[in-house]
């Protein structure tokens, strides 16, 4: 004769997979009295049934036509798998929170230095140019209320000092890319480690060469239009100017998108200059429109953020300081402070997005996510 205890079901004999939860408790031997309902199994065990969990055992297979994928490893600011646009933007904000000393502190320091130099140059050039335009301004602005000479002098100073901020922004972009790449692995790059990244000068060199190429093309186009106009070819000059301008803009956008991944490639791959540029160019094949769309939206958002900060400062300079032209020393200081804040935020955001776009493209095309997962596990 069998005992009532012989029919009691036995607990499962296989162990819990690592990291999936705790094993289910063994079932209790029924005792006299009203039966107690069985405890629900922990989340993650067994197949899901309508209205509750299924029986103990392996998870149910995925539905037909649906490939099962394990959850992506996320040691840092992004999951190690191809990213969506929202995840890229989320990762950009996470990068700032993961390393605020570099992403905001160092960025603010570099931008402050650049804007200070730019403001001094602008102020000095305005003082040289404005008196020379006094005679011309009397014809355009006889009363002097428009401040024509001051505005033209300030514009000339801004044009002369623009390379300073351009170089500073380029250097900062390269340095921030290093911090973002480390944050992807859950690591924090120190300020000293970032500043020792000498490859940032390769990024500066590429920016200089690409800017020079754009200026040469623009100069050739302008020279052709001027020569046609001087030779009384007004119609062809206008036609060449309009068609050439459209073609120039399209070519500049295309070139900028195809070289978008060059700065992060130069900073992170550790290879020679020209082979890295050629490789970054190849990486954009098949991803042009995606890169263009995300970068365009990012630039628009960065511009909006900058204007939200700079525009009120300009109004303060014009209304509170009573400087309609916003060219006085006090106006330059107020607008300069706003420019520092706006440039720090926009440069940090754009640089983070570009770095994550580079990582995303390599995960899609080269399986970089596997290498990053191995590196994360090795440093854990």
Number of C-alpha atoms within 10 A of each C-alpha: 3 6 7 9 9 8 9 12 11 10 12 12 6 8 9 12 9 7 6 11 12 15 14 16 11 10 12 12 11 12 8 6 6 7 8 9 6 8 9 10 17 14 11 12 20 16 16 14 10 7 6 10 16 16 13 13 11 9 13 11 10 10 8 6 6 8 8 9 7 5 9 13 16 16 18 21 25 24 18 24 20 20 19 11 13 9 15 22 19 14 24 24 17 19 30 23 14 23 20 15 16 27 28 19 14 19 26 22 14 19 22 21 14 21 21 19 15 22 20 15 20 23 21 14 20 23 15 14 18 19 14 13 15 17 12 13 20 13 10 12 15 14 10 14 9 14 20 20 23 23 16 16 25 28 17 18 23 18 14 14 21 15 13 16 20 15 17 18 22 21 21 25 26 27 28 28 26 22 26 31 24 17 23 24 22 19 19 20 19 12 16 9 12 18 16 10 14 12 20 24 15 18 24 20 15 20 18 15 12 15 11 12 12 15 12 12 13 14 12 11 16 16 12 14 21 17 12 17 15 10 9 11 13 14 11 13 20 15 12 17 18 13 11 17 15 12 12 16 11 12 13 14 13 15 14 14 22 20 18 23 26 26 27 27 24 24 25 15 10 10 13 10 16 11 11 20 19 12 13 21 18 14 22 21 10 10 13 14 13 14 20 17 13 17 18 14 12 18 16 12 15 20 14 14 16 21 16 13 18 22 14 13 23 23 17 17 23 17 12 12 15 13 18 17 17 24 22 17 12 13 23 21 16 17 22 20 18 21 21 23 19 23 25 24 19 19 24 26 23 19 24 27 25 25 27 26 24 21 24 22 19 16 19 13 11 13 15 18 20 14 13 20 19 12 12 18 12 8 10 10
